[in-house]
Amino acid sequence: MTYQAANESEHTGGAEWVLWREAAERALYGPEGFYRRPEGPAGHFRTSVHASPLYAAAVARLLRETAEDLPAPVTEVALVDVGAGRGELLTGVLAALPDGFPVRAYAVERAVRPAPLDPRIEWSERLPHGVSGLLFANEWLDNIPVDVAEVDDSGVPRYVLVRADGEERLGDPVAGADAAWLGRWWPPAGPGTRAEIGWPRDAAWAAAVACLDAGLAVAVDYTHRAGDRPPFGTLTGFSRGREVRPVPDGGCDITAHVALDSCAGPGAELVSQREALRRLGVSGTRPPLALASTDPTAYMRALASAGEAAELIAPGGLGDFTWLLQPVPAR
């Protein structure tokens, strides 16, 4: 096999071979990128935010708990939603907060501000700085583009190059910071095995956490941990509610599970969404049957709420997300 230099693009017969990180960045966030399309993520896949208002209510409760732990006096509590989509989570949280709660809401998102949107939400591509409160990143890190490595027949990890049509080939051996990250967090295995090189996510998460002067930072994503990494990686695509081949042409989401254990800083905790939401009062417990005879309307509302909660914490589904809880001590 002839290997392509991994740090340069090659044009062959009109095709461009590039690293996966470059291809995904362009396909997701370029001028015609997937995340700049008008329908937004909700047009293609269902997240916890879209599944039930109980999710936003749980985040609102977490915000209130975080506010209680902030150094006094607290005159304003920041809520920073990183990868805000079209503002659905912030809208839900603001609706769930009690009147008069001193929140300042920030949406950090590359897409343009949707209309209409609650005027209390500040919209920017950049993180705020010097704020205290809760930073929440729901399914954001999995869309931070990363490079992909594959072990060749000689046992050498090499970069995977890709064209806009999704065809792949191997490039140069993995080197430098990429090789160091793999060696620490996802050691290469036998020929044909693959890994996603996750340090760009570590860096993105560290930058997000650094915007807080005090409070709590939370990242929610599908994940894997050291000692249990998938041998062939997790890179995939999603479009119109279906998992599809990852093709970096802007027509589908391109995602890969996150090594949240490598992102985690001192004092961080990794828990399942099932556990995290239960701590915040989302249990999925069905209402007592006696309520159906005394107050049928209340029973039906409670039953619907229990069904929504069950979806959020279901094993094999949304409940399998992992929450990275990163306390930020007062600086």
C-alpha positions in Angstrom: 0.0 0.0 0.0 1.2 3.5 -0.7 0.7 5.8 2.3 -0.2 9.5 2.0 1.5 12.1 4.1 -1.0 12.7 6.9 -0.3 16.4 7.4 -1.1 17.5 3.8 -4.1 17.2 1.5 -3.7 15.3 -1.8 -5.7 15.9 -4.9 -6.0 12.8 -7.1 -8.4 12.8 -10.0 -10.5 15.6 -8.4 -10.6 13.8 -5.0 -9.1 15.3 -1.9 -7.7 13.1 0.8 -7.7 14.8 4.2 -7.5 13.9 7.9 -10.9 13.0 9.5 -10.7 16.0 11.9 -10.4 18.5 9.0 -13.1 16.8 7.0 -15.6 16.6 9.9 -14.9 20.3 10.8 -15.8 21.4 7.3 -18.8 19.0 7.0 -20.3 20.0 10.3 -19.4 23.7 10.7 -18.4 25.0 7.3 -20.6 27.5 5.4 -22.8 24.6 4.2 -22.2 22.5 7.2 -24.7 20.1 8.8 -25.0 22.2 12.0 -25.7 25.4 10.1 -28.8 23.9 8.4 -32.1 25.5 9.3 -33.8 22.4 10.7 -31.1 22.1 13.4 -30.2 18.9 15.2 -33.9 18.2 16.2 -34.6 17.5 12.5 -32.3 14.5 12.5 -32.1 12.9 16.0 -33.8 12.9 19.3 -31.8 14.0 22.3 -32.8 14.1 26.0 -33.6 17.8 25.6 -36.2 16.9 23.0 -37.6 13.8 24.7 -39.2 15.5 27.7 -39.5 18.9 29.6 -38.5 16.8 32.6 -34.9 17.1 31.4 -34.9 20.9 31.4 -36.6 20.8 34.8 -33.8 18.6 36.2 -31.2 21.0 34.8 -33.1 23.9 36.5 -33.0 22.0 39.8 -29.2 21.4 39.3 -28.8 25.2 38.6 -30.6 26.0 41.9 -28.4 23.6 43.8 -25.3 25.0 42.2 -26.4 28.5 43.1 -26.7 27.5 46.8 -23.1 26.4 46.8 -21.7 29.6 45.2 -19.7 32.0 47.4 -22.0 34.6 48.9 -23.3 37.1 48.0 -24.9 35.8 44.8 -26.6 38.5 42.7 -26.5 36.7 39.3 -26.2 33.0 38.5 -24.8 32.0 35.0 -26.3 29.2 33.0 -24.0 28.5 30.0 -25.3 26.0 27.4 -22.5 24.9 25.2 -23.6 23.5 21.9 -27.0 25.1 22.4 -28.6 23.8 19.2 -31.6 26.1 18.7 -31.9 27.1 22.4 -34.3 24.4 23.4 -32.6 23.5 26.7 -32.2 27.1 27.8 -35.8 27.8 26.9 -37.0 24.9 29.0 -34.8 25.7 31.9 -35.9 29.4 32.0 -39.5 28.2 32.0 -38.9 25.8 34.9 -37.1 28.3 37.2 -39.1 30.1 39.9 -40.0 33.7 39.2 -37.3 36.1 40.3 -34.4 33.6 40.1 -31.3 35.6 39.3 -30.2 33.7 36.2 -28.2 35.0 33.2 -28.5 32.6 30.3 -25.8 32.2 27.7 -26.1 30.1 24.5 -22.8 29.1 23.0 -23.4 28.0 19.4 -22.0 28.4 15.9 -25.4 28.5 14.2 -27.2 31.8 13.9 -29.6 32.8 16.6 -33.0 31.4 15.9 -36.1 33.5 15.9 -38.2 33.8 17.9 -36.1 33.1 21.1 -36.4 34.3 24.7 -34.7 37.7 24.8 -33.1 36.8 28.1 -30.8 34.3 26.2 -27.5 35.8 25.1 -26.3 34.1 21.9 -22.7 33.9 20.9 -20.1 31.6 19.3 -17.7 32.4 22.2 -17.8 31.3 25.8 -18.4 33.9 28.4 -15.6 34.5 30.9 -15.5 35.3 34.6 -19.0 33.9 35.3 -20.2 31.7 38.2 -22.9 29.1 38.0 -23.6 26.0 35.9 -22.1 25.2 32.5 -24.0 22.4 30.7 -22.8 20.7 27.5 -25.4 18.1 26.3 -24.0 16.1 23.4 -21.5 18.7 22.5 -18.1 16.9 22.9 -19.1 14.1 20.5 -19.3 16.7 17.8 -15.8 18.1 18.4 -14.0 16.6 15.4 -11.1 14.2 16.0 -8.7 12.3 13.9 -9.0 8.6 13.4 -6.1 6.0 13.7 -6.0 2.5 12.3 -3.4 -0.1 13.0 -1.8 -1.4 9.7 -0.8 -5.0 8.9 2.6 -4.4 10.4 1.2 -3.2 13.7 1.8 0.5 13.1 -1.0 3.0 14.0 -1.6 5.3 11.0 -3.9 8.2 10.4 -7.0 7.5 8.4 -7.6 9.8 5.5 -11.0 10.4 4.0 -12.6 12.0 0.9 -15.9 13.9 0.8 -17.6 10.7 -0.5 -16.6 8.8 2.6 -13.9 6.6 1.0 -10.9 6.1 3.3 -7.2 5.2 3.0 -4.3 5.1 5.5 -1.8 7.9 5.9 1.4 8.4 7.8 2.2 6.8 11.2 0.5 8.6 14.1 3.1 10.9 15.8 3.6 13.6 18.4 0.7 14.6 20.7 -1.6 12.3 18.9 0.6 9.3 19.6 1.1 10.4 23.2 -2.7 10.6 23.8 -3.3 7.2 22.2 -0.5 5.6 24.3 -2.1 7.1 27.5 -5.8 6.7 26.9 -6.4 4.3 24.0 -3.3 2.0 23.3 -3.3 0.5 19.8 -4.3 -3.1 19.6 -3.9 -5.5 16.6 -4.0 -4.9 12.9 -7.3 -3.4 11.7 -8.3 -2.0 15.0 -9.2 1.7 15.2 -9.3 4.6 17.7 -10.4 8.2 17.8 -7.7 10.5 19.0 -9.5 12.5 21.7 -7.2 15.2 22.9 -9.1 18.0 21.0 -12.1 17.2 23.2 -9.9 17.3 26.3 -8.8 20.8 25.2 -12.3 22.0 24.3 -13.6 20.8 27.7 -10.8 22.4 29.6 -11.5 25.7 27.9 -15.2 25.5 28.7 -14.6 24.7 32.3 -12.1 27.7 32.5 -14.9 30.1 31.7 -16.3 29.5 35.2 -15.0 31.4 38.3 -17.0 29.1 40.5 -19.8 26.5 40.1 -20.2 23.2 38.3 -19.5 22.1 34.7 -21.4 19.2 33.3 -20.8 17.3 30.0 -23.3 14.7 28.9 -22.4 12.2 26.1 -22.2 8.6 25.1 -18.8 7.5 26.3 -16.3 4.7 26.9 -13.6 4.3 29.5 -10.0 3.1 29.6 -9.8 -0.7 29.6 -13.1 -1.0 27.7 -12.6 1.0 24.5 -14.4 -0.3 21.4 -11.8 -2.1 19.2 -13.0 -0.6 16.0 -13.9 2.9 17.2 -17.3 4.6 17.2 -17.2 7.0 14.3 -20.6 7.1 12.7 -23.2 9.3 11.0 -26.9 10.2 11.7 -29.5 11.6 9.3 -33.3 11.9 9.5 -33.4 9.7 12.6 -31.3 6.9 11.2 -27.7 5.8 11.7 -25.8 6.1 8.4 -22.4 5.8 7.0 -20.2 8.8 8.0 -19.8 10.8 4.9 -18.2 14.2 5.4 -20.2 16.1 2.7 -22.4 18.1 5.1 -25.4 15.8 4.6 -25.3 14.0 7.9 -24.1 14.4 11.5 -20.7 13.0 12.2 -20.1 11.8 15.7 -18.0 9.6 17.9 -18.3 8.5 21.5 -16.3 10.5 24.0 -13.5 9.3 26.3 -14.9 11.4 29.2 -12.3 9.9 31.5 -9.6 11.7 29.6 -11.5 14.9 29.8 -12.2 14.8 33.5 -10.2 17.1 35.8 -9.5 16.9 39.5 -12.5 16.1 41.6 -14.7 15.1 38.7 -17.3 12.4 38.9 -18.6 10.2 36.1 -22.1 8.8 36.6 -24.8 7.4 34.3 -27.7 9.6 33.2 -29.9 7.2 35.0 -28.2 8.0 38.3 -27.7 11.7 37.7 -31.4 12.3 36.9 -32.6 10.2 39.8 -30.5 12.5 42.1 -32.4 15.4 40.6 -35.8 13.8 41.2 -36.5 12.1 37.9 -37.5 8.5 38.9 -40.0 7.1 36.4 -42.2 5.8 39.2 -45.8 5.2 38.2 -48.5 7.1 40.1 -50.6 5.0 42.6 -53.6 3.4 40.9 -55.9 4.8 43.5 -55.3 8.3 42.1 -57.1 7.2 38.9 -60.4 6.9 40.8 -60.0 10.1 42.9 -58.5 12.4 40.3 -58.4 10.8 36.8 -56.9 13.9 35.2 -54.0 14.1 37.7 -53.5 10.4 37.2 -53.1 10.7 33.5 -50.7 13.6 33.8 -48.6 11.7 36.3 -48.7 8.6 34.1 -47.5 10.6 31.1 -44.7 12.2 33.2 -43.6 8.8 34.4 -43.4 7.5 30.9 -41.2 10.5 29.8 -39.0 9.9 32.9 -38.7 6.3 32.0 -37.4 7.1 28.6 -34.8 9.5 30.0 -33.4 6.9 32.3 -33.9 3.7 30.3 -31.1 1.2 30.1 -30.0 0.7 26.4 -31.3 4.2 25.5 -31.0 7.7 26.9 -30.2 6.3 30.4 -26.8 5.1 29.0 -25.5 8.6 28.6 -22.7 9.5 31.0 -22.6 12.7 33.0 -19.2 14.2 33.7 -19.7 16.4 36.8 -16.7 18.8 37.2 -16.8 21.1 40.3 -15.1 24.4 39.9 -13.9 25.8 43.2 -14.0 29.6 43.7 -10.9 31.1 42.1 
